[in-house]
Amino acid sequence: MPEPSDKPFIASILFLDIVGYSKHSVEHQHDIKQHFTELLSAVIEPLPEKERIAIDTGDGAAICFLAHPEVALQVALVVRNRLARDPELIPMGYQLCMGINIGPVRVVTDINRQRNVIGDGINAAQRVLGFATPGQILVSSAFHDIVAFLTTDHMKMFHAVGVRPDKHGREHNVYEVVEGFEIQTLLDITDGQQEVAAEAGVVDAREVPEPAGIPEASLQAIATQYAKYVGPIANVMVQKGVSKASGAEGLCAFLGDMIDDAADRRAFRDYFFSVVGGGSEGAGNEKQAPVEPVDTSGGQAISSAHLVTIEAMLTEQIGPIASVVIKRHSASSSSIETLCDNLAQHIESEEKQQRFVEQARRLLDG
């Protein structure tokens, strides 16, 4: 588990809040909190302690997951399903609200000399929680996009809620995790995983599939270096990235999107291509290598210049994950119309989706 440090790392955070907790008597609060604590402890118990930090918030809890982003979603689903399955065992029939985000956090020591977590990642998770109604699980667009990229099967679990402003005027694009999904066994994705080094998070290259042109030894070096920027999550992001991203450029772009600081992002890109060779157009240059035109089977080919412009438009809507989304869809879209429609699915509001499609098609037709 990371020691207290000023250096941020990337983690997924699950916030759980007991609805109306303060309105109960002290005696009822005790019964509710005891039931909640026992339930949550039982759910996360299979997880290695080095991969999680649990924080008691008084009227709920926050759990920071350090390795696998999907685990936050799994835990939330298991907790919700167990509460729904055994209502007669729940004191006073209490309900939970839950919010999930992924982002940069720092580990600190609190006044009780216990590890705690601070940073925008956990702050945003709490804001997302604030939009949830009783029994509801909401996730940020950042978490949705990462999990959807890692496991496309999860897409059917999400329903776009839209943009919600918090009390500070910051807008959050949120998704609801729809009901009806069961998780039979928790955390199969952690089974058989190797140890996560306390500082470096070194990945065992034998666990990593080898993408075209990148040998296993190079991937091991990349994962070790990447962990210096994002922490223990480096292991799973490299493993997932090489199986999803298109070639070295796609992998570098996907991993780079998780690095919060621009200077660190450039430094990682320089290191990445110093290991794999080629790809960069000069030290510190974040410009992407040209993308081959898409074969639209008789329709208008999409040039690399068009893709660069579309990426800029999409980035305005969904942030830096746009580069990864475009790489994924451009390889499978059979026409300009299909590509634009597929990209628009990642935009929250239907009005903004339509506007994006119209602007993109006008650009490509011009």
Buried (B, 14 or more C-beta within 10 A) or exposed (E): BBEEEEEBBBBBBBBBBBBEBEEBEEEBBEBBBEBBEEBBEEBBEEBBEBBBBBBEEEBBBBBBBBBBBBBBBBBBBBBBBBBEEEEEEBBEEBBBBBBBBBBBBBBBEEEEEEBBBEBBBBBBBBBBBBBBEEBBBBBBBBBBBBBBBBBEEBEEBBEBBBEBEBEEEEEBBBBBBEEEEEBEEBBEBBEEBEEBBEEBBBBBBEBBEEBEEBEBEBBBBBBBBBBBBBBBBBBBBBBBBBEBBBBBBBBBBBBBBBBBEEEBBBBBBBBBBEBBEEBBEEEEEBEBBEBEBBEBEEEBEBBBEBBBBBBEBBBEBBBBBBBBBBBBBBEEBEBBBBBBBBBBEBBBEEEBBEBBBEBBBEBBEE
